[in-house]
Amino acid sequence: MGHSSYSRLLVPFMPRSAPTCFHAGVGEANSERQPNIRRKRLSTLRKGSAARPAMRDLGILQIVSYLHALIIHYFLANALANDSLHRAG
């Protein structure tokens, strides 16, 4: 609708009293646009469509970092076990 993805992600998290001047187009008064934005914000909150991609990215990042930590832990434990075995022998 002409919004950047950054402002579309910010819309659900903005408080109701937040200024909506950056949503108003050129030549449009702020008072004309505000009811439309409020309706859009409520429907966006209800659907959760704008918040979902960010949450999905956070979930994927969490899974990848967990797997990464598991792999590093496995290799470190393996290396330490091999090192202690070689020293004992």
N, C-alpha and C positions, 0 to 999 in steps of 0.2 A: 504494500500500500504506500510505498514511498519512504517508509521508515527504514533506518539501518537496523541490522540485526542486534546491534548493541542496545539501541533504545527500545527495541521490542523485548529484549530480555529484562530491561529495567522496569518496564511498565507494571508488571504484577507486584513488584516489591516496593513501589513508590507509595508513600502514605497518601491518604485522600486529600490532605491539605497541601500537597506538594505543588509547586508552580508548574503549569503545563505550557509555559511559553515556548519551549523548544518543539512542541508538537504542532503549534499553529503554523500554517503555511504562510507564504508571502501574501500580504494584503488581507489576511484574515484576522479578525479581532479575537482576542483570547476568550471573551465571554461567549462568542458564537460557538467556539469549538469545545468548550469544557463539558457540556452535557453529553455530547457524543463520545468524548474520551472516557468519561466516567462509565458510560454504558459499556464501552469496549473493554475497559479495565475489569469490570465485574464479570463480563462473559469470559474474558481471558482467564480470570481467576477460577471461574467455575470449570472451564475445560482443562486448564492447566497446560495448554498447548505451548505456551511461550516458556514455561519453566521446565518442561520435560527434556529438551535437548541438553540443557546445562546439567541437569541432574544425571542424565544418562552418561554424559562425558565424565562426570565426577565418579560415577560407579565404575566405569571402565578403567579410569585412572587408578582407583583404589584396588581393583582386581589385579591390574598389571603390576602395581608396586608391591602387592602382597606376593605375587608369584616371583617377582624379581628378588625379593628378600629371601624367599624360600630357596631359590637356586643358589644365591650367594651363601646362605647358611649351610647348604648341603656341601658345596665345594670347600668352604672353610673348614667344616667339621671333618671332611674327608682328608684334607691336607694335614690338619693337626693330628688326626689319627695315624696317618702314614708316617708323619714325622716322629711321633712318639714311639711307634713300632720300630722304626729304623734305629733310633737312639738306644732303645732297650736291647735290641739284638746286637 
